Amino acid sequence: MGRVVLGLFLGLIVATIGLYWWRGVAQVEENAPPPPEVEIAPDPESLPSADPSDLKGPSPPEASELTREQIRFFRYDRNRDLSITRNEMLSTRSDAFRKLDVDGNNLLTFEEWAVTTANRFDGADADGNGKLSQREFATTAPKPTTPKKPTCRC
């Protein structure tokens, strides 16, 4: 008797689940979007064409004709007056001051950095006018590094 009751009970559960599933699918079908219409490919002769002379937009950027040394010079020359003042030279050196540890204690005071940078500026300022011309600034360029030779001959 227990098996019969259990079978009827499970049958009712399966029938209820099936009914809910069927109703859920029916509701989705009612609210479904219409099927897409099949488009016929347009005739290539009827496609619009654009005249490039009528197109408007921003002009492309022009390539810089500056030399490598001029680009480096203008990194320091903030106000573009074609001369570098002491303040302009010192303002861009904040990242490189770690390389300027004079006493080798792995601590670089601002005074050590400022003295080294000021001495470098004074050494490059050949005419002593307190400004670096492009020719004077070119003497401050870092020396090119030679590539290291491989340690093994693989």
WOVEN-V909522 format. One line per field, one symbol per residue. ss: DSSP state (@ for helix, = for strand, . for the rest). phi: phi as a letter, one per 40 degrees, with the letter a starting at -180 (. if undefined). psi: psi as a letter, one per 20 degrees, with the letter a starting at -180 (. if undefined). A space follows every 50 residues. Layout:
BEGIN
ss: ???
phi: ???
psi: ???
END
This chain:
BEGIN
ss: .@@@@@@@@@@@@@@@@@@@@@@@@@@@@@.............@@@.... .@@@.............@@@@@@@@@.......==@@@@@@....@@@@@ .........@@@@@@@@@@@@@@@......==.@@@@@............ ....
phi: .cccccccccccccccccccccccccccccccccccccccdccdccccbb cdcccbicccccccbccccccccccccccfcgabcdcccccccccccccb cccgcgbbcccccccccccccccccccgcgbbcccccccccccccccccc cbbc
psi: hhhgggggghghgghgggghgghghhhhhhjqqqqqqpqppqphhiqqqp ohhiqqrqqqqqqpjqrhhhghgihhnhjljkqprghhghhjjhhiihik ogikjjpoqhgggggggghgghhhnhikjjqprhghhhijqqppppqqqq hqn.
END
